[in-house]
Amino acid sequence: MPQQQSSTVPRLSSSKIWRINPVKFATHHLGVTPWRKQAEILNAIARHNHVAVRSCNGSGKTFTAAVATLWWLMIHDDAIVVTTAPTKRQVTNLLWREIRNLHQRNIEVIGGRIFKTRLEFSPKRYAIGFSTNTGDKFQGFHSPNILVIVDEAAAVLETVYDAISGCLTTKHSKLLMIGNPTTLAGTFYDAFHKNRDLYKTIRISAFDTPAFTGEIPTGETVPTGLITPEWVQRIKRQRGEQSAEYFYRVLGDYPVKAVDTLISLYDIERATKQEFPDEPNEKPVMGLDIARYGDNHSVAVVRKGKTVTWLEAFPKCDLMETAGRATRIIRQFGVKHAFIDEVGMGSGVLDRIREIDEVQAYGVNGGNKPNDPKLHFNKRAQMFDHLKEVFEHGNISIPDDPELISQVASLNYRYTSAGALRLEGKEVMRNNGRPSPDKADALALAFTDPPSRPPFLMYIPP
């Protein structure tokens, strides 16, 4: 049964002012006055098709999304709003609680019938909220005016984003992503980095909120639920200003190193600015990661000394073409040592490249035993732990490639019960809708030091 209902069906679509100015709509029709950053978000939705907001805790971003939901429905006669979040609690008790509260306070203006996670005016004009870990629920949502709102966007699976993109096919379709910047990979992260030209991006720090800016009129208090100076000081004392929690909970910014990632973003970005003099005595080394799945790419990385001189990705192709592409790169750059992922089709590529006289080729199987099982779960963990040290010591220069940076910065790890370092498996990444870190793998292979032993033995520095 609906919680509230009214036969009133508002007709605001004829008034241009409400269409282009959602802030005035909120003030005039809902009786709320958005503060500066909330107004910035609302105006961005009105003017841009794709908006991404990274924010501190308690910034009022969810309330803003509730206002946007009502505004979108009330300025169109034919419109859909679809809201989602990683968990049912986040949908029902956060965003839709705000929507229900606004509706209850303004029922005569808004009208329609409201349920726990649905507001309905007609079969072609409604808002709905749900949580999901698959894209199936997004099938069938089509409208000339559709707004999709993703709350806690950093935690939403990539398979869900793929499904969302299938809904945003019309000229007036819009996407709003809001959340804490907790992860260094995925659609939400990419909106602020390699895809930033496609999004209007907004950042909200604790210091942008009313408790710090003084936007609340004299005599009033900071609205319930917004971040307070006392809370900021507590996080600062408990975690420190350089902690990941302080970055994303207080500053609304991506941490230099997420809690469970191996290599810090600071070290990676430093490597994009590093320049080293040419090292004539260094022999070029190539790392070659071979594609295994349909959407993956084979990637070749060539380095000379500390500097990556070439990075090339090419789609999955047959064994001979892959070997031919690798051979071209070897000869183009005078590669003397090639470390090749030998799992699956890689073994055939390895055998072909071993026939080339001018290069020594070494097979790498990341699942094999490491040099010291007490330190590393397998060879892949050992190889990336070595790469981590290279980054930490500033002994690497890489191209400013957003995909490479994202992949290296999002390498998750944990420790086994025996204390060995273990990286997140590719199977887990694929099941979560995240792409295989092909470029990161090729980079780690390239920075495996050539051994002083026969090339048919795999060697990684201890």
FIDOFI-196318 format. One record per residue (C-alpha): residue number from 1; x negated, y negated, z negated. Coordinates in pm, 1 decimal. Each point is the difference from the previous one (the first is absolute). Layout:
FIDOFI-196318
@i:NUM&xx:X&yy:Y&zz:Z
...
This chain:
FIDOFI-196318
@i:1&xx:0.0&yy:0.0&zz:0.0
@i:2&xx:-123.6&yy:-352.4&zz:70.1
@i:3&xx:-109.7&yy:-207.9&zz:-296.8
@i:4&xx:152.9&yy:-318.7&zz:137.3
@i:5&xx:214.4&yy:-69.5&zz:299.4
@i:6&xx:158.6&yy:-293.8&zz:178.1
@i:7&xx:187.2&yy:-44.2&zz:323.0
@i:8&xx:-196.1&yy:-318.0&zz:68.6
@i:9&xx:-212.2&yy:26.1&zz:315.7
@i:10&xx:-228.3&yy:-305.4&zz:21.2
@i:11&xx:-54.0&yy:-167.3&zz:333.3
@i:12&xx:-327.2&yy:-187.1&zz:-21.1
@i:13&xx:-143.6&yy:104.2&zz:335.7
@i:14&xx:140.7&yy:-306.5&zz:173.7
@i:15&xx:-206.5&yy:-231.7&zz:-217.3
@i:16&xx:-350.5&yy:-33.9&zz:140.7
@i:17&xx:-138.0&yy:-146.9&zz:-322.7
@i:18&xx:48.9&yy:327.7&zz:-188.3
@i:19&xx:-165.4&yy:197.8&zz:277.4
@i:20&xx:-319.6&yy:-201.8&zz:5.6
@i:21&xx:-15.3&yy:-95.7&zz:-368.0
@i:22&xx:51.1&yy:295.4&zz:-237.5
@i:23&xx:-123.6&yy:-213.6&zz:-289.9
@i:24&xx:292.8&yy:-239.1&zz:39.7
@i:25&xx:227.2&yy:301.5&zz:37.0
@i:26&xx:-126.8&yy:137.4&zz:-334.5
@i:27&xx:48.6&yy:-331.5&zz:-175.1
@i:28&xx:338.6&yy:-85.8&zz:150.8
@i:29&xx:170.0&yy:341.3&zz:10.6
@i:30&xx:-173.2&yy:207.5&zz:-268.7
@i:31&xx:-76.1&yy:-269.6&zz:-254.0
@i:32&xx:-370.6&yy:85.4&zz:-26.1
@i:33&xx:-302.4&yy:-220.0&zz:68.3
@i:34&xx:-294.4&yy:196.1&zz:138.3
@i:35&xx:-338.2&yy:-119.9&zz:-120.1
@i:36&xx:-279.1&yy:-78.7&zz:246.0
@i:37&xx:-124.4&yy:348.9&zz:87.4
@i:38&xx:350.2&yy:144.5&zz:7.8
@i:39&xx:98.4&yy:-276.6&zz:241.4
@i:40&xx:-306.7&yy:78.1&zz:210.7
@i:41&xx:108.9&yy:363.8&zz:32.0
@i:42&xx:357.9&yy:-89.2&zz:94.0
@i:43&xx:-108.7&yy:-253.7&zz:259.0
@i:44&xx:-249.3&yy:250.3&zz:143.1
@i:45&xx:277.5&yy:255.6&zz:52.2
@i:46&xx:206.4&yy:-261.4&zz:183.1
@i:47&xx:-286.0&yy:-90.8&zz:233.2
@i:48&xx:-188.5&yy:326.5&zz:52.3
@i:49&xx:95.8&yy:356.6&zz:91.3
@i:50&xx:-262.0&yy:166.6&zz:-219.7
@i:51&xx:-86.7&yy:-124.9&zz:-348.8
@i:52&xx:-234.6&yy:161.7&zz:-252.0
@i:53&xx:-31.2&yy:-123.8&zz:-359.7
@i:54&xx:-273.1&yy:122.2&zz:-233.8
@i:55&xx:64.9&yy:-106.3&zz:-353.8
@i:56&xx:-91.6&yy:18.8&zz:-364.9
@i:57&xx:232.4&yy:164.0&zz:-250.7
@i:58&xx:306.9&yy:-194.6&zz:-108.9
@i:59&xx:0.4&yy:-253.9&zz:282.0
@i:60&xx:372.7&yy:9.9&zz:76.2
@i:61&xx:-58.9&yy:155.2&zz:342.7
@i:62&xx:273.9&yy:261.5&zz:-47.1
@i:63&xx:252.9&yy:-270.0&zz:-90.4
@i:64&xx:-101.0&yy:-182.2&zz:317.6
@i:65&xx:69.3&yy:314.7&zz:202.1
@i:66&xx:347.8&yy:15.7&zz:-156.2
@i:67&xx:68.2&yy:-357.7&zz:108.7
@i:68&xx:-125.6&yy:85.0&zz:349.2
@i:69&xx:239.3&yy:297.7&zz:16.6
@i:70&xx:305.5&yy:-214.1&zz:-73.3
@i:71&xx:-115.8&yy:-282.5&zz:226.1
@i:72&xx:-46.8&yy:237.3&zz:297.0
@i:73&xx:346.6&yy:151.9&zz:-34.0
@i:74&xx:173.8&yy:-332.6&zz:-49.5
@i:75&xx:-146.0&yy:-171.5&zz:306.0
@i:76&xx:94.8&yy:280.6&zz:240.4
@i:77&xx:328.0&yy:163.2&zz:96.2
@i:78&xx:-182.9&yy:314.0&zz:115.9
@i:79&xx:-303.2&yy:86.2&zz:-215.4
@i:80&xx:-165.1&yy:271.8&zz:-207.5
@i:81&xx:-245.8&yy:-22.4&zz:-288.0
@i:82&xx:-186.0&yy:319.3&zz:-90.1
@i:83&xx:-205.6&yy:-1.4&zz:-319.5
@i:84&xx:-236.8&yy:271.2&zz:-114.1
@i:85&xx:-266.0&yy:69.1&zz:-261.8
@i:86&xx:-204.4&yy:304.0&zz:-105.8
@i:87&xx:233.0&yy:104.7&zz:-285.0
@i:88&xx:371.3&yy:-2.3&zz:-71.4
@i:89&xx:-60.2&yy:-201.9&zz:-317.4
@i:90&xx:-171.4&yy:-275.9&zz:195.8
@i:91&xx:293.0&yy:-20.0&zz:241.1
@i:92&xx:287.0&yy:26.0&zz:-247.8
@i:93&xx:-135.8&yy:-172.9&zz:-310.3
@i:94&xx:-214.1&yy:-270.7&zz:155.2
@i:95&xx:104.1&yy:-139.6&zz:339.5
@i:96&xx:362.9&yy:112.3&zz:-6.3
@i:97&xx:45.0&yy:-111.9&zz:-357.9
@i:98&xx:-93.7&yy:-349.7&zz:118.5
@i:99&xx:241.8&yy:29.1&zz:292.8
@i:100&xx:283.4&yy:118.2&zz:-225.5
@i:101&xx:-63.5&yy:-282.2&zz:-248.5
@i:102&xx:3.4&yy:-264.9&zz:271.6
@i:103&xx:316.2&yy:146.5&zz:147.7
@i:104&xx:176.6&yy:7.9&zz:-335.8
@i:105&xx:-85.6&yy:-364.3&zz:-69.5
@i:106&xx:113.9&yy:-109.2&zz:348.5
@i:107&xx:266.5&yy:251.3&zz:93.0
@i:108&xx:245.1&yy:-258.0&zz:135.6
@i:109&xx:-264.3&yy:-136.2&zz:234.3
@i:110&xx:-157.7&yy:328.9&zz:106.8
@i:111&xx:300.6&yy:231.2&zz:7.2
@i:112&xx:-21.8&yy:350.3&zz:138.6
@i:113&xx:-11.0&yy:320.8&zz:-201.9
@i:114&xx:-307.1&yy:85.9&zz:-201.1
@i:115&xx:-109.5&yy:341.0&zz:-123.2
@i:116&xx:-314.5&yy:106.0&zz:-183.8
@i:117&xx:-220.9&yy:-23.7&zz:308.4
@i:118&xx:235.5&yy:-121.3&zz:272.6
@i:119&xx:172.6&yy:-327.5&zz:84.5
@i:120&xx:259.3&yy:28.3&zz:273.2
@i:121&xx:200.4&yy:-251.8&zz:202.0
@i:122&xx:76.3&yy:217.0&zz:301.9
@i:123&xx:-143.2&yy:306.3&zz:179.4
@i:124&xx:-230.2&yy:-234.1&zz:192.4
@i:125&xx:-87.1&yy:-230.2&zz:-288.1
@i:126&xx:-151.2&yy:147.4&zz:-314.2
@i:127&xx:-309.6&yy:52.7&zz:-215.5
@i:128&xx:-120.5&yy:334.4&zz:-129.8
@i:129&xx:-285.9&yy:113.0&zz:-222.5
@i:130&xx:-170.1&yy:336.2&zz:-42.0
@i:131&xx:-332.1&yy:159.2&zz:-87.4
@i:132&xx:-158.7&yy:255.3&zz:229.0
@i:133&xx:-321.0&yy:186.4&zz:69.6
@i:134&xx:97.8&yy:85.5&zz:358.2
@i:135&xx:113.6&yy:-204.3&zz:295.5
@i:136&xx:325.8&yy:191.0&zz:48.8
@i:137&xx:216.5&yy:-246.3&zz:-194.3
@i:138&xx:-86.5&yy:-283.0&zz:239.3
@i:139&xx:155.9&yy:173.0&zz:298.1
@i:140&xx:314.4&yy:-168.1&zz:130.3
@i:141&xx:-55.5&yy:-352.3&zz:-134.5
@i:142&xx:36.8&yy:-224.8&zz:301.5
@i:143&xx:134.0&yy:-352.3&zz:16.4
@i:144&xx:-72.0&yy:-317.5&zz:197.7
@i:145&xx:-84.3&yy:-153.5&zz:-337.8
@i:146&xx:-181.0&yy:243.6&zz:-228.5
@i:147&xx:-216.5&yy:-87.6&zz:-298.8
@i:148&xx:-209.2&yy:274.1&zz:-162.1
@i:149&xx:-139.1&yy:-74.2&zz:-347.3
@i:150&xx:-275.0&yy:221.5&zz:-141.2
@i:151&xx:-58.8&yy:-49.2&zz:-373.0
@i:152&xx:-321.9&yy:127.2&zz:-164.4
@i:153&xx:-124.0&yy:25.5&zz:356.5
@i:154&xx:-350.8&yy:128.0&zz:-77.1
@i:155&xx:139.9&yy:330.9&zz:-128.4
@i:156&xx:231.7&yy:74.9&zz:292.8
@i:157&xx:-113.6&yy:289.5&zz:219.9
@i:158&xx:-118.7&yy:-63.9&zz:353.0
@i:159&xx:260.4&yy:241.4&zz:138.0
@i:160&xx:267.5&yy:-233.4&zz:-139.6
@i:161&xx:-159.7&yy:-302.5&zz:168.5
@i:162&xx:-3.6&yy:191.0&zz:328.8
@i:163&xx:375.2&yy:54.2&zz:-34.4
@i:164&xx:59.3&yy:-363.8&zz:-95.5
@i:165&xx:-170.6&yy:-117.4&zz:317.4
@i:166&xx:262.2&yy:193.8&zz:196.2
@i:167&xx:272.5&yy:-219.9&zz:-152.5
@i:168&xx:-167.4&yy:-329.3&zz:87.4
@i:169&xx:65.5&yy:4.4&zz:371.7
@i:170&xx:218.1&yy:-308.2&zz:48.7
@i:171&xx:-107.9&yy:-360.0&zz:50.3
@i:172&xx:136.9&yy:-110.6&zz:-338.9
@i:173&xx:-113.3&yy:296.1&zz:-208.4
@i:174&xx:-210.1&yy:-87.7&zz:-304.3
@i:175&xx:-225.4&yy:177.9&zz:-249.2
@i:176&xx:-88.6&yy:-120.3&zz:-349.1
@i:177&xx:-265.1&yy:192.7&zz:-194.8
@i:178&xx:-67.2&yy:-99.1&zz:-361.4
@i:179&xx:-217.8&yy:157.3&zz:-265.4
@i:180&xx:-316.2&yy:9.4&zz:-206.1
@i:181&xx:-315.9&yy:43.5&zz:210.6
@i:182&xx:-104.3&yy:326.7&zz:-163.5
@i:183&xx:-128.0&yy:202.3&zz:296.4
@i:184&xx:-264.7&yy:-73.2&zz:261.0
@i:185&xx:164.2&yy:183.3&zz:289.0
@i:186&xx:333.9&yy:34.2&zz:177.0
@i:187&xx:254.8&yy:-225.8&zz:167.8
@i:188&xx:26.6&yy:-243.7&zz:-291.6
@i:189&xx:-378.5&yy:-42.4&zz:-25.7
@i:190&xx:-36.3&yy:-28.6&zz:377.0
@i:191&xx:252.0&yy:-286.1&zz:7.3
@i:192&xx:-256.6&yy:-215.0&zz:-182.6
@i:193&xx:-298.9&yy:127.7&zz:194.6
@i:194&xx:-17.0&yy:155.8&zz:346.9
@i:195&xx:367.8&yy:-82.2&zz:77.9
@i:196&xx:9.8&yy:-343.2&zz:-160.9
@i:197&xx:73.3&yy:-164.5&zz:335.7
@i:198&xx:333.8&yy:187.8&zz:4.9
@i:199&xx:118.0&yy:-110.0&zz:-345.3
@i:200&xx:69.3&yy:-312.7&zz:-194.5
@i:201&xx:-191.7&yy:80.3&zz:-316.8
@i:202&xx:47.3&yy:-149.2&zz:-346.2
@i:203&xx:-192.0&yy:52.6&zz:-321.2
@i:204&xx:136.5&yy:-77.1&zz:-347.3
@i:205&xx:-241.4&yy:-28.4&zz:-291.0
@i:206&xx:108.0&yy:-26.8&zz:-361.4
@i:207&xx:-134.6&yy:-352.9&zz:15.5
@i:208&xx:254.8&yy:-85.0&zz:272.0
@i:209&xx:294.6&yy:82.7&zz:-229.0
@i:210&xx:208.4&yy:-249.3&zz:-205.0
@i:211&xx:-169.7&yy:78.3&zz:-333.5
@i:212&xx:-324.3&yy:-136.6&zz:145.8
@i:213&xx:121.1&yy:-258.4&zz:252.8
@i:214&xx:258.2&yy:-168.5&zz:-223.4
@i:215&xx:274.1&yy:18.8&zz:263.5
@i:216&xx:262.3&yy:74.7&zz:-266.5
@i:217&xx:180.0&yy:-323.7&zz:-95.8
@i:218&xx:-71.5&yy:-148.4&zz:-341.6
@i:219&xx:197.5&yy:165.5&zz:-276.5
@i:220&xx:49.6&yy:326.5&zz:189.3
@i:221&xx:-195.1&yy:322.1&zz:-43.5
@i:222&xx:-168.9&yy:228.1&zz:250.4
@i:223&xx:264.9&yy:235.0&zz:147.4
@i:224&xx:17.2&yy:342.3&zz:-162.5
@i:225&xx:-224.9&yy:256.1&zz:167.5
@i:226&xx:-259.8&yy:-240.2&zz:138.6
@i:227&xx:-364.9&yy:36.5&zz:-93.0
@i:228&xx:-123.2&yy:-194.3&zz:-304.6
@i:229&xx:-340.9&yy:-141.3&zz:-100.2
@i:230&xx:-4.7&yy:232.5&zz:-301.0
@i:231&xx:33.7&yy:306.6&zz:222.5
@i:232&xx:-276.9&yy:-123.6&zz:231.9
@i:233&xx:-232.9&yy:-51.6&zz:-296.4
@i:234&xx:74.7&yy:349.3&zz:-128.3
@i:235&xx:-92.4&yy:160.4&zz:334.8
@i:236&xx:-312.3&yy:-215.7&zz:14.1
@i:237&xx:-113.4&yy:113.6&zz:-346.5
@i:238&xx:91.8&yy:365.8&zz:46.0
@i:239&xx:-121.2&yy:55.7&zz:355.8
@i:240&xx:-228.7&yy:-290.1&zz:89.8
@i:241&xx:15.8&yy:-247.3&zz:287.9
@i:242&xx:-189.6&yy:232.4&zz:234.8
@i:243&xx:231.7&yy:297.4&zz:-52.7
@i:244&xx:229.9&yy:131.2&zz:270.0
@i:245&xx:297.8&yy:-59.0&zz:-229.0
@i:246&xx:-84.9&yy:-368.3&zz:-44.6
@i:247&xx:-31.4&yy:-45.4&zz:376.1
@i:248&xx:334.8&yy:149.6&zz:98.3
@i:249&xx:205.1&yy:-62.4&zz:-315.3
@i:250&xx:-113.5&yy:-358.5&zz:-66.0
@i:251&xx:-159.4&yy:-138.9&zz:316.2
@i:252&xx:228.6&yy:177.1&zz:245.7
@i:253&xx:-306.9&yy:94.4&zz:197.6
@i:254&xx:-168.2&yy:313.4&zz:120.9
@i:255&xx:-259.2&yy:128.3&zz:-245.2
@i:256&xx:-360.3&yy:27.1&zz:113.4
@i:257&xx:36.2&yy:364.7&zz:-96.1
@i:258&xx:326.5&yy:176.2&zz:-71.4
@i:259&xx:13.5&yy:223.3&zz:-305.9
@i:260&xx:-41.9&yy:327.9&zz:187.6
@i:261&xx:-202.5&yy:-104.7&zz:306.6
@i:262&xx:-363.0&yy:96.4&zz:48.3
@i:263&xx:-156.4&yy:-301.7&zz:172.4
@i:264&xx:75.9&yy:-359.4&zz:-96.3
@i:265&xx:147.5&yy:-245.9&zz:247.7
@i:266&xx:-260.4&yy:-253.7&zz:-112.6
@i:267&xx:-285.5&yy:228.7&zz:107.1
@i:268&xx:173.1&yy:79.6&zz:328.9
@i:269&xx:65.4&yy:-364.5&zz:89.8
@i:270&xx:-358.1&yy:-87.6&zz:-97.3
@i:271&xx:-115.8&yy:264.2&zz:248.6
@i:272&xx:190.2&yy:-175.8&zz:281.6
@i:273&xx:-208.7&yy:-312.9&zz:-60.5
@i:274&xx:-335.9&yy:172.9&zz:-49.7
@i:275&xx:-270.0&yy:-40.0&zz:263.4
@i:276&xx:-326.4&yy:191.6&zz:2.7
@i:277&xx:-302.3&yy:-49.3&zz:223.2
@i:278&xx:-52.2&yy:252.6&zz:276.4
@i:279&xx:-180.4&yy:308.8&zz:-123.7
@i:280&xx:-198.4&yy:124.5&zz:303.9
@i:281&xx:-120.7&yy:313.9&zz:-173.5
@i:282&xx:352.0&yy:114.3&zz:-87.4
@i:283&xx:155.8&yy:257.7&zz:230.1
@i:284&xx:369.3&yy:-45.5&zz:87.3
@i:285&xx:235.8&yy:235.1&zz:-184.1
@i:286&xx:354.8&yy:88.2&zz:103.7
@i:287&xx:290.9&yy:124.7&zz:-208.4
@i:288&xx:278.4&yy:169.2&zz:197.0
@i:289&xx:337.7&yy:81.9&zz:-154.9
@i:290&xx:210.4&yy:226.3&zz:221.2
@i:291&xx:378.9&yy:-44.7&zz:24.4
@i:292&xx:206.5&yy:292.8&zz:-123.7
@i:293&xx:357.9&yy:-127.7&zz:16.0
@i:294&xx:203.5&yy:-166.6&zz:272.4
@i:295&xx:-12.0&yy:-358.9&zz:-127.1
@i:296&xx:-360.2&yy:9.4&zz:-117.2
@i:297&xx:-298.5&yy:-135.6&zz:188.5
@i:298&xx:-348.5&yy:133.8&zz:41.6
@i:299&xx:-241.2&yy:-266.9&zz:-121.1
@i:300&xx:-368.0&yy:-54.7&zz:67.3
@i:301&xx:-210.7&yy:-229.0&zz:-220.1
@i:302&xx:-358.6&yy:-81.1&zz:92.0
@i:303&xx:-240.6&yy:-162.9&zz:-241.7
@i:304&xx:-359.7&yy:-108.8&zz:20.1
@i:305&xx:-146.0&yy:-22.5&zz:-347.7
@i:306&xx:250.3&yy:-184.4&zz:-218.4
@i:307&xx:203.1&yy:-152.1&zz:285.4
@i:308&xx:297.1&yy:151.3&zz:178.1
@i:309&xx:-60.4&yy:-88.4&zz:363.2
@i:310&xx:296.7&yy:176.2&zz:160.1
@i:311&xx:345.4&yy:123.2&zz:-100.2
@i:312&xx:226.6&yy:165.1&zz:254.1
@i:313&xx:331.9&yy:181.5&zz:-45.4
@i:314&xx:158.1&yy:208.6&zz:274.3
@i:315&xx:321.5&yy:205.8&zz:5.7
@i:316&xx:3.2&yy:372.0&zz:-57.1
@i:317&xx:-104.3&yy:176.6&zz:323.0
@i:318&xx:-129.8&yy:340.2&zz:100.6
@i:319&xx:-333.3&yy:138.7&zz:-111.9
@i:320&xx:-197.3&yy:-80.1&zz:315.2
@i:321&xx:124.3&yy:-357.3&zz:28.1
@i:322&xx:-75.9&yy:-63.7&zz:-367.8
@i:323&xx:-347.7&yy:144.6&zz:47.6
@i:324&xx:-45.3&yy:-211.3&zz:313.2
@i:325&xx:97.2&yy:-322.0&zz:-180.3
@i:326&xx:-237.6&yy:81.8&zz:-285.2
@i:327&xx:-280.4&yy:78.4&zz:244.5
@i:328&xx:47.0&yy:-335.9&zz:171.9
@i:329&xx:-30.5&yy:-182.7&zz:-332.8
@i:330&xx:-307.4&yy:204.0&zz:-97.3
@i:331&xx:-177.8&yy:-91.3&zz:321.4
@i:332&xx:120.8&yy:-360.9&zz:4.6
@i:333&xx:-148.8&yy:-73.9&zz:-342.7
@i:334&xx:-288.0&yy:245.0&zz:-3.3
@i:335&xx:142.5&yy:195.0&zz:-294.7
@i:336&xx:-254.4&yy:240.5&zz:-150.3
@i:337&xx:211.3&yy:156.1&zz:-276.7
@i:338&xx:371.4&yy:80.0&zz:22.4
@i:339&xx:211.5&yy:115.2&zz:-295.5
@i:340&xx:315.4&yy:163.4&zz:132.0
@i:341&xx:314.8&yy:112.1&zz:-179.5
@i:342&xx:-5.1&yy:366.6&zz:97.1
@i:343&xx:343.0&yy:99.8&zz:-132.4
@i:344&xx:240.1&yy:125.1&zz:268.6
@i:345&xx:-77.9&yy:-130.1&zz:348.0
@i:346&xx:-307.9&yy:-172.5&zz:-139.7
@i:347&xx:-194.8&yy:325.6&zz:7.0
@i:348&xx:32.9&yy:15.5&zz:378.6
@i:349&xx:-108.3&yy:-363.5&zz:35.2
@i:350&xx:-296.2&yy:71.5&zz:-227.8
@i:351&xx:-109.8&yy:296.8&zz:212.2
@i:352&xx:15.9&yy:-209.2&zz:317.3
@i:353&xx:-198.4&yy:-288.8&zz:-144.9
@i:354&xx:-266.1&yy:236.7&zz:-133.3
@i:355&xx:-80.2&yy:72.6&zz:364.9
@i:356&xx:-124.1&yy:-357.8&zz:43.2
@i:357&xx:-377.2&yy:-6.0&zz:-39.4
@i:358&xx:-36.3&yy:-360.0&zz:-119.0
@i:359&xx:223.2&yy:26.7&zz:-310.8
@i:360&xx:7.4&yy:217.9&zz:-310.3
@i:361&xx:356.1&yy:90.3&zz:-94.0
@i:362&xx:111.8&yy:104.4&zz:-347.8
@i:363&xx:333.0&yy:156.7&zz:-87.0
@i:364&xx:190.5&yy:-130.4&zz:-301.1
@i:365&xx:285.5&yy:182.8&zz:-169.7
@i:366&xx:137.8&yy:-219.1&zz:-275.5
@i:367&xx:161.7&yy:297.2&zz:-169.8
@i:368&xx:-328.0&yy:178.6&zz:-60.3
@i:369&xx:-174.1&yy:18.7&zz:-336.1
@i:370&xx:-195.8&yy:-310.2&zz:-107.4
@i:371&xx:-361.4&yy:-8.3&zz:-111.4
@i:372&xx:112.2&yy:-26.0&zz:-362.7
@i:373&xx:351.7&yy:132.9&zz:-77.8
@i:374&xx:-18.4&yy:-164.5&zz:-342.3
@i:375&xx:0.1&yy:-341.4&zz:167.5
@i:376&xx:213.3&yy:48.2&zz:310.2
@i:377&xx:296.3&yy:217.0&zz:91.0
@i:378&xx:-118.9&yy:52.9&zz:359.0
@i:379&xx:-231.9&yy:-139.6&zz:268.7
@i:380&xx:248.4&yy:-271.6&zz:95.2
@i:381&xx:5.2&yy:-137.2&zz:-354.9
@i:382&xx:-379.9&yy:11.6&zz:-7.5
@i:383&xx:-27.1&yy:-178.3&zz:333.7
@i:384&xx:234.6&yy:-283.6&zz:-102.4
@i:385&xx:-162.7&yy:-34.1&zz:-340.6
@i:386&xx:-324.9&yy:-62.9&zz:186.7
@i:387&xx:178.3&yy:-256.7&zz:221.3
@i:388&xx:132.4&yy:-169.3&zz:-313.6
@i:389&xx:-358.0&yy:-47.1&zz:-125.5
@i:390&xx:-102.2&yy:-143.5&zz:337.1
@i:391&xx:278.4&yy:-259.8&zz:-27.0
@i:392&xx:-71.2&yy:-78.6&zz:-366.6
@i:393&xx:-368.7&yy:-63.5&zz:71.6
@i:394&xx:81.5&yy:-223.2&zz:297.0
@i:395&xx:-188.4&yy:224.6&zz:242.3
@i:396&xx:257.6&yy:-1.9&zz:278.5
@i:397&xx:136.6&yy:-233.4&zz:266.9
@i:398&xx:330.7&yy:90.7&zz:166.3
@i:399&xx:222.8&yy:-166.8&zz:261.1
@i:400&xx:293.1&yy:-210.2&zz:-119.7
@i:401&xx:247.8&yy:265.6&zz:109.0
@i:402&xx:325.7&yy:-22.2&zz:-204.3
@i:403&xx:80.4&yy:368.4&zz:46.0
@i:404&xx:-344.8&yy:109.9&zz:-112.3
@i:405&xx:11.5&yy:-232.5&zz:-300.1
@i:406&xx:344.6&yy:126.0&zz:-101.0
@i:407&xx:-101.0&yy:364.9&zz:30.7
@i:408&xx:-318.6&yy:-35.6&zz:-203.8
@i:409&xx:174.0&yy:-213.4&zz:-265.5
@i:410&xx:282.8&yy:250.7&zz:-44.2
@i:411&xx:-200.5&yy:316.4&zz:-66.5
@i:412&xx:169.4&yy:138.5&zz:-309.7
@i:413&xx:-178.7&yy:230.8&zz:-238.2
@i:414&xx:35.0&yy:182.5&zz:-328.2
@i:415&xx:-213.0&yy:229.3&zz:-213.6
@i:416&xx:59.5&yy:370.2&zz:-43.6
@i:417&xx:22.7&yy:152.7&zz:-347.4
@i:418&xx:-368.0&yy:90.9&zz:37.3
@i:419&xx:-92.0&yy:-364.6&zz:70.2
@i:420&xx:-65.1&yy:31.0&zz:374.6
@i:421&xx:95.3&yy:-284.9&zz:232.7
@i:422&xx:281.9&yy:94.9&zz:238.8
@i:423&xx:141.8&yy:-216.1&zz:280.0
@i:424&xx:367.1&yy:-3.6&zz:90.8
@i:425&xx:57.4&yy:268.3&zz:262.4
@i:426&xx:97.8&yy:-82.2&zz:357.8
@i:427&xx:299.9&yy:230.5&zz:-32.2
@i:428&xx:128.8&yy:-211.0&zz:-289.4
@i:429&xx:-58.6&yy:-319.0&zz:197.3
@i:430&xx:185.4&yy:138.2&zz:300.2
@i:431&xx:293.2&yy:117.4&zz:-213.4
@i:432&xx:24.2&yy:-353.2&zz:-142.4
@i:433&xx:15.5&yy:-143.8&zz:349.9
@i:434&xx:-349.7&yy:-152.0&zz:-15.1
@i:435&xx:-232.0&yy:38.5&zz:298.6
@i:436&xx:-316.0&yy:205.2&zz:-17.0
@i:437&xx:-304.6&yy:-216.7&zz:-88.6
@i:438&xx:-174.9&yy:79.5&zz:329.1
@i:439&xx:-218.5&yy:-312.3&zz:7.1
@i:440&xx:-100.3&yy:35.5&zz:-365.3
@i:441&xx:-95.1&yy:364.0&zz:58.3
@i:442&xx:-212.8&yy:-87.4&zz:302.6
@i:443&xx:-170.8&yy:-274.0&zz:-201.2
@i:444&xx:-83.0&yy:241.1&zz:-282.5
@i:445&xx:-138.8&yy:247.2&zz:253.3
@i:446&xx:-216.4&yy:-270.8&zz:159.0
@i:447&xx:-152.8&yy:-89.7&zz:-337.1
@i:448&xx:-100.0&yy:354.4&zz:-72.3
@i:449&xx:-381.2&yy:-13.4&zz:8.4
@i:450&xx:-163.9&yy:219.2&zz:266.3
@i:451&xx:-171.7&yy:294.4&zz:-168.1
@i:452&xx:-358.9&yy:110.6&zz:38.2
@i:453&xx:116.1&yy:357.3&zz:58.8
@i:454&xx:142.1&yy:197.6&zz:295.4
@i:455&xx:310.8&yy:-168.6&zz:150.7
@i:456&xx:223.6&yy:304.6&zz:-40.8
@i:457&xx:8.6&yy:-51.3&zz:-377.4
@i:458&xx:229.8&yy:-261.5&zz:-153.7
@i:459&xx:-172.2&yy:-239.3&zz:-236.1
@i:460&xx:132.5&yy:-285.7&zz:-214.2
@i:461&xx:-230.5&yy:-193.2&zz:-235.4
@i:462&xx:42.6&yy:106.1&zz:-365.8
